[in-house]
């Protein structure tokens, strides 16, 4: 009983802190723990560089071709300039005819802030959300957004010749690469076992008959 009450109190505390986070708009796509980690990075970045990094994780079903600059205009009154916004909209429609969904993007408040490698930052979403493993979609969202956000923060900080202590990239930057190699090797193994070997056996034993 006491253990359950303690867990409930801790969860309530995390939720309270997460809802008071200043740098993320979250439609319950990521957990309070991830929100707090992102807010910590943003606080350090803004203090050291005066650049404000935000994340918008939304469940809104944006229509095909929605202009992301116009989309964030409804949030702009709550954004401090200069800013860079990382957008994650998994339900956004890409192609109506094919029912494809999911958009990500980076929106800066000015061209002068385009000091980052968009592909390198956004690749984190494909690497983690698209991976074939036993992790829940919730966990994949947490990791993908956190890694993309950290990468973007590091690049913004580097443009000001500043190093952030709250991002994990320096210490654990090898982890995404190892995970990617595990996924690739697993895919190769599946192809070998279920496609190559059966095909080889059919050819070999078919000739013997």
N, C-alpha and C positions, 0 to 999 in steps of 0.2 A: 504493500500500500504506500509506504513512504517512498519507495523507489519510483513508483508510478507518479506520485505527486511531484517528486523532484524533476522527473523528466518533463512533466507538463509545465512546471515553472520555468525550466530552461528553455523549452520551445517558445513559451510566451515571451520570454526575454529576448530571444533571437528575433522573433517576429516583430516585436516592438522596435528593436534596433534597425531591422531591415526596412521597415516602413518609413523610418526617419532618414534613410540614406538619401543623400543629396544628388548623387551622380547617376542614378539608374531609374528608369521607368520600367517596371516589371509586372506583366500580366500573369504572375504566378508560373512563369515558364522555368525559372530557376529558383533554387532553394535559398532561404535566408542566409545560410552560411556562405554561399557564393556571392550573394549581394554584398555582404559585409566585407569580403575580401576585395571585391571590385571597388567599393567605396574607399577602402584604405589606400589603394593604388591611386585613385583620383585625388584624394586629399594631398598625398605626397607630391604628385605631379603638379597640381595647381600651386602649391606652396613654393616649389623649386623653380617653376618655369612660367607661372601665371597663365598657363594653357589649361583650359577646363575640358576634360574628357568625359563624355557621357555615353551611356548605353541605353538603348530603347529596345526592350524585348517584348514584342507585342503579339497577341493572338488574333489581331484584326485580319480579316480576309481582304487584303488590298486587291483592288482590281488589276487586271493585266495592264502593264504600262504606266502604273501609278508613278508620278514624279516624287522621288523621295525628298527632294528639297521642299516641295509643297507639303508633303506629309509631316515633316518635322516643324512646319510653321505654326502648327497648333500647340506645340510645346515650347516655342521660342521665348515666350514670356518668362519661362522658368529656367532659361539657359543663360549663363553668364558668358559674355564674349571676352576674349577669343575662345571659341570652342571647336571641338571635333566630336562628332556623334557616330557611334557604332550602332547600326540598326540590324536587328535580327527579327524577321517576320516569317516564321515557318509556314503560315497559312496563306501567305500572299500568293495570288494566282500568277503563274508565269505564262501558261498557254491554256486558254479556255478549252480548246478542242481536244487537248491531250490530258487535261486535268492535272497538269504539273503545278506544284506549289513549292514555295520557299524562296525567300529573297534575303540577301544580306547586302549591306552597303556601308560606306563611310562618307559622312557629309561634314566638310569643314565650313566654318563661318566666313573664311576668306581663302583665296588662292594661295596666299603666302603660307598657309598652314599645311599645304600639300607636300609635306616633307617625309612622307611615309611610303612604303611599298604596299599598295593596296592588295596585290595578289598574295604576297607573303602573309599579310594579316588575315585575309578572308579564307585562305587555304585551310586554316584551322577548323573551319566549319565542316568542310568536306572530309578532312582527315579523321575527325572524331565522330561526327554524326553519321557519316557513311560507313564507319568501320563495322565489320561483322564480328560481333562478340556477344557475351552474355550480359553486358551492362544495360541498365534500363535507359529508356529515351531521356528520362529526367537527368540521369547522371551524365549522359552524352551532351545534353544542353549545357549543364553546369561547366563541364570541362571545356567544351568548344568556345563558349562565350568568354570564360575566364582566360583561356589561352590567347584568343584573338585580342581581347582587351589588354592583356599584359604586353603582347607584342606591339600593339599600337602605342601604348604608353611608353615603352622602351624607345621606340623610334622617335616619338615626339620629344622625349627627354634628351636623346642623343643629338637632336638638331640644336639643342641649347647647351650641348657639352655638359650634360648633367647625367648622373647615374642614380637610378632608383633602387632603393633597398627592399621595397615591398613586392616587387615582381619576381617570379620564380625562374625566369629564363636563364639567368647567369648560372644558377646552380643546377637546374634540372632541364636545361634546354635539350639534352640528349634524349629525354624520355619520349617526346612525340616521334622522333626518328625511329627509336627502337620499336614503339608500338606499330608504326607504319610498316616496318620490316616484318614484324610478326604477322600482321594482316596479310601482307603480300606472300610470305612463305606459306601461310595457311591456305591461301587461294591456289597457289601452285600445287600444293599437296593434294587438295581436293580434285583439281583438274587431272593430276597424275593418276590418282586412285580410281576415279569414277569415269574418266574418259580415255586416257592414254592406255592404261593396262587392259581394260576390256577390249578396246579396238585392236591392240596388239595380239591378244589371245584369239580373237575371231579370225584374224588374218593367218596366224600360225596354225591353229588347229583346223581351220577351214581348208587349208592347203593339204593337210595330212589326210583328210577324208577324201 
